[in-house]
Amino acid sequence: MQLRRHGIWAARGPLTWRPEVIGQLTGTGLPVAMSFLLMAVANIGLLWVLAPFGTQVVTGFAAANQLGSLVLVPASAIASATAITMNQLKGAA
């Protein structure tokens, strides 16, 4: 609401269905979503493999994995945003 009030975000008209959005979402959103899904499945698989070794092993792995995720997830988001921006700039030029 504040963005509209100060003129930073202006309304462009009524929201209408645009078929080209589906292509953009599948071209950029699907690979990003699949990479996060792959990371989640890999983590679940590793926890399943480590389960027979006891709670201390699982807890240690979970703590180390969480620390790695604190680095990996933001780096993946920045890399995805950079790739999307470069792709748009390349298409515009």
C-alpha positions as a printed Julia matrix, in Angstrom:
93×3 Matrix{Float64}:
  0.0     0.0     0.0
  2.87    2.37    0.79
  4.48    1.68   -2.59
  1.27    2.63   -4.39
  0.73    5.69   -2.21
  4.16    7.1    -3.06
  3.94    6.24   -6.76
  6.68    3.63   -6.75
  4.37    0.79   -7.79
  1.75    1.91  -10.26
 -1.16   -0.27  -11.29
 -0.85   -1.42  -14.91
 -4.49   -2.22  -15.44
 -6.65   -5.25  -14.84
 -5.04   -8.6   -14.32
 -5.53  -10.68  -17.43
 -4.43  -14.18  -18.37
 -1.17  -14.14  -20.29
 -0.2   -17.49  -21.83
  3.48  -16.55  -22.14
  3.77  -16.67  -18.35
  3.5   -20.47  -18.42
  6.6   -20.67  -20.61
  8.52  -18.34  -18.32
  7.52  -20.25  -15.21
  8.47  -23.61  -16.65
 11.71  -22.2   -18.05
 12.92  -20.62  -14.81
 10.79  -21.76  -11.89
 10.73  -25.46  -12.67
 14.53  -25.99  -12.68
 14.89  -24.03   -9.43
 12.08  -25.99   -7.77
 13.53  -29.28   -8.99
 16.96  -28.47   -7.53
 15.44  -27.79   -4.1
 13.34  -30.95   -4.36
 16.46  -32.96   -5.24
 18.29  -31.56   -2.21
 15.36  -32.48    0.05
 15.17  -36.04   -1.31
 18.94  -36.46   -0.9
 18.75  -35.3     2.72
 15.89  -37.68    3.49
 17.83  -40.53    1.88
 20.94  -39.78    3.91
 18.95  -39.65    7.15
 17.34  -42.98    6.26
 20.77  -44.55    5.69
 22.14  -43.13    8.96
 19.11  -44.12   11.09
 20.48  -47.56   12.13
 23.62  -45.96   13.63
 21.72  -44.22   16.44
 20.41  -40.85   17.41
 23.81  -39.26   18.05
 24.96  -39.97   14.5
 21.71  -38.66   13.04
 21.86  -35.56   15.25
 25.48  -34.85   14.27
 24.68  -35.26   10.6
 21.58  -33.06   10.9
 23.59  -30.3    12.59
 26.35  -30.42    9.97
 23.79  -30.58    7.18
 21.92  -27.57    8.58
 25.15  -25.59    8.63
 25.77  -26.56    5.01
 22.22  -25.55    4.1
 22.8   -22.11    5.58
 25.45  -21.63    2.9
 23.98  -23.67    0.05
 20.4   -22.36   -0.07
 21.27  -18.62   -0.25
 24.04  -19.36   -2.75
 21.6   -21.33   -4.9
 19.06  -18.5    -4.73
 21.67  -15.91   -5.74
 22.91  -18.12   -8.57
 19.35  -18.65   -9.82
 18.6   -14.94   -9.69
 21.84  -14.17  -11.53
 21.08  -16.73  -14.22
 17.55  -15.37  -14.71
 18.82  -11.78  -14.92
 21.58  -12.66  -17.4
 19.11  -14.62  -19.52
 16.73  -11.66  -19.62
 19.53   -9.25  -20.5
 20.77  -11.54  -23.24
 17.26  -11.8   -24.66
 16.8    -8.01  -24.52
 20.04   -7.31  -26.34
